[in-house]
Amino acid sequence: MIDPTLLRQGNRRALAKAITLVESKLPAHREQAQQLLEQLLPHTGNSIRIGISGIPGVGKSTFIEAFGKHLIGLGKKVAVLAVDPSSPVRGGSILGDKTRMEELSRDPNAYIRPSPSEGALGGVAQKTRETMLLCEAAGFDVILVETVGVGQSEYEVAAMVDFFLVLMIPNAGDELQGIKRGIMELADALVINKADGESINLATRTQQHYQSAFHLIKHGNFWNPKVETCSALHKQSIDKVWDMIAEYHALALEHDAFYSKRARQNAQWMQKLIHQLLEQRLKQNPDVQARMAELQAAVINNTTTPLLAARTIVDLL
């Protein structure tokens, strides 16, 4: 059994064991994990949770390492978590590869944890949310949640963090790098990385493009998303990125928006879990299993409506 007191003292072994418990698929382990989380809940929520996304090749690992080292220099403890349901073979993230952030991973004030490499995104997102709580209970001040930057994972991460940051590369094109409008609506800030050498002027022009694009999108009442430039490789302007997040944090607290956003995220997550658990219960129900093929055939052959078939299935519960 994991000692909650040991975990709260920042014991890395206890934290690693607790995360392994949370990631386990065994029902007995899942039950133990929930009991542990319930004990630790009063000691969570004291960090700033930052989501970091960006297309492959944007220099995410370099940025996270430089940013993490900067935060540690300010006296903070930093945890880096990843959200990616796919195989680490794709190599789009930190998954299973701490060597990309070798310096940060060796720092006693940093903790890097890749996400499980298999399973549906919802499952990975749940494990990441629970891991985040464990890291907070262990005394980490800043939680960086990294996503591969393609598709649904960005929305999942935005729904579990306080501040969502999208990394971009200098690009002079009017197509704004093909960034989706949906991501622009999620982002609290864009950071243009690799703003060094010959790319500095290009980065400045890109910054202006994105800042103009942000004016067209309605965001929250107290915060207008910002666009910053930096060079993670040369560790330039990393401090500006943190200053911007600290400013957001202060404003969100001032406008009573910080904890209300977290409360809203928790409520939405609970609703999502209800749907997932109901679906799971349906699939496991023997009566449902017996009737499913027959009702599906009836829908396909137009002998009943999808709603009537669905209602029949649900009524079997």
N, C-alpha and C positions, 0 to 999 in steps of 0.2 A: 504494500500500500504506500502511496506517495504522501510524504509528510508536508501538509500545507504550510507549516511554519518555516520549514527548510526552503521551500519554494519562494516564500515571501522575503526571505533573507537574501534572495538572488542566487541561490545555489544552482549552478548551471546543469548539474546532473539531474537534480530534481525537476528542473524545467524541461529538460530533454525527455525525461521519462513521462512527464505529464502530457507533453505534446504527442508522444507516441501513443499514449492511452487515448487521447482525443481522436487520433487518426485511425485507430483500430476499428475494424468492421465487426468484431465480435460483440454480440448483444450485451454480454456481461461487462465487457470493457466500456461500452458506450454508457451503461448505467453508472459505472464507477466514475467515468469522466464527468457526467452531469452532476453527480454528488459533489465531486471535487470543485467544479465550477461554481456551484451554489455556495459552497463554503468561502470561495475566494471573491465572489461578486462584490462584497463591500469594499474590497481593496483594489478594485479595477476602476478604469475610467479616468485615470489621472495623467494620461498621455495626450499628445497631439497625434492623431492618425492621419497620415499623408499617403494618398494613392499616387503612384507614378506610372504613367503609360507612355508609349511611344513606339513608332514603327521600328522594325529590325534595322540595325545599322545606325541608329540615332546616338549611340554611345551611352545607353542606359546604365550598364554596369559601371562604366567609368564615372558617370555622374553620381550614381548612388554611393560609390566608394568615396569620391571627393566630398560629397555632401555629408555623408556619415562621419568622416574624419573631421570636418568643420564643426559639426554638432558636438562631437566628443571633445573637441578643443574648447568648446563653450561650457564643458562640464556636464554634458548630457549622456544618458545611456541610450543606445540606439538598437532597435531590433529591425531586421529586414526579412519580410515574408514575401512569398511569391504565390500568385494565382495563375495556374495554367493546368487544365485538365489533360493536356496532350502529353505525348512522349517527350522526354528530354533530348531525344535524338535530333529533334528539330532545331535545338540550340538557339531558340529565340530569347532565352531568359537566363536567370542565374541557376536554373534547375540542376541540382546535383553537381554543380560546378562552382564551388567556392573559390577556385583558383582565379576566376575572373575578378574577384575582389579580395585578393590574397592579403593585402595590407589590413583591410578592414576586418577580415575574418580572424586575424590574429590578435586584434585589439580586445582586451578583457572587458571593455565597456560596450562591445558590439556583440550581437547575436544574429547569425544568418540561418534561416530555415527555409529550404525549398519546399514547395507544396508536393503532395502525393502526385505521382506521375500517371495515375490511371483513374478512371471513374468520371462520372458526369460533373459538369461545372458546378451545379448546385451543391454537390457533396464536397467538392474542393472548397467552395466559398464558405460552406458551413464550418469546415475544419479551420479555415483561415480566420474566421470570426472568433472561434473559440480559442485558437492559438494566440490571437491578439489579446484576449482577456488574460490568458496565462502570463504573457509577457508583461502586461501592465501590473499584474499582481507581483511579479518578480522585480518590479522597480524600474522598468524601462520608460523613459520620458517621451521618446519619439518612436512611433511605429511606422516604418515605411512599407507599404504594401505595393509590390510590383506586379504589373500585368504585362503579358506579351504584346498587347497593343493591337490585337485583331479581334473584332467581333464582340460577342456578348460579355466576355470577361471584363471589358472596360466598364460596362454598366453595373456589373456585380461589384466591382471594386468601388466605384463611385458611391454605391449604396451602403458602404460600410466604413467610409472614411470622413474626416472632418474637412479635408482640403484635397481637391483632385487636380493634379498637375500633369500636363501633357508636354512631353519633350518633343521638339522638332529640330530639323536641320536647316541651315540657311538655304533658301530657295527663292529665286527671283520671279518664278512663274506666277501668272495671275490665277492659276488654278488652285493656289494656296495648298499645294502638296496633296491635293485630293482629300483633305481632311473632311470627315463627315460632319454635317450640320449637327447631328445628334451629339457628337463628341464636343463640339464647340459649346453646346448648351450645358454639357456636364462639367466642362473645365472651369476651375476657379482661376487658373493661370496657364499660360503657355510659356515655356522656356526654350529659347532657341540655343541649342548647344553647338559646339564647334565654331564659336564666334572668335576665331583667331587667325593670324596670318592674313592671307589674301581674302579670306571669307568675312572679314569684319564688316566691310561696306555692304556686302550681300546680306549679312545677318541683320544689319540696321534697316535695310529696305524691307526684308521679310518681316521684321518687327512692326514696321509701319503698316504693312498689308494686313497682318493679323489684328492689330489694334483697331483698324478701320472696320474689319469684319465683325469684331466684338460689339461695336456700336449698334449693329443691326439686330443684335440678339438681346432679348429681355432676360436679365438675371435677377438675383435677389435685390432687396431694397437697400441693403447697407454696403454691398460690395460690387464694384465694377471690376470684372476680370482684367488682369494685367498681363502684359507681355514683356518678359525680360530676356536678356541675352547673357550667355556665359560660355566659358571654355573649361569643361571638366578636366580635360587633359592637362591644361596649364593652371588649373585651380584658380581661375580668374572669375570674379563676380559671383562666386558661390555664396558669399556672405549676403549679397543682395537678394538672392532667392529666399534665404532664411528670414531676412528682415521683412520681406513681403508676406511670408506665411505668419510671422509673429504679429504683423499689423492686422492681418485678417482675423487671427485668433482674438486679439484685443477688441476689435470692432464687433466680432460675433458675440463676445461676452457682454459688451456694452449694450448691445441691442437684444439681449436675451435670446439670441439665435443659436448659440453653440450647443447647449444641452437640449434645447427643443428639437434641434435637428437629429441629435442622437436618439432621443425618445421616439421620434417619427421613424427613424431607421429600424429601431427595435420592433416597433409595432408592425411595420411592413414585413420584417423578417419573420415575425410570428405568423402572420397571415400566409406567407409563402410556405412555411413549414407545415401549417395545417393542410394546405393543398397537397404537399408532398406525402404527408403521412396518410391522408385519405386515399390517395392513389395507390400507395403501398398496401394499405389494408384491403383495397378492392382487388388488387392483383393476387393477394394471398387467400382471399375468400373462396372456399371450394364451390359454393353455389354460383358465384360469379364466373369462375373458371368453367363450370359446366354449361352455362348459358351463353357465354361470350361469343363463341364461334357461330352459334345459331343466330343470334341477334345481329351480328356483323354481316352475315350472309343475307339476312332479311333487309338490311339497310342497302347493301350492294344491289340486291335484286328489286329495290323500290317497292317492297311489300310492307314496309313500315318506315316511319320518319326517324331520322337520327335522334331527335329529341325524345320520342317515345321509347326508343331502344336504350338511350342513355338513362332515362328515368327508371326503366325496368332494372337496369344494372344497379343503380344507386339504391333503389328500394330493397334490393337483396341484402344490403348491409343491415 
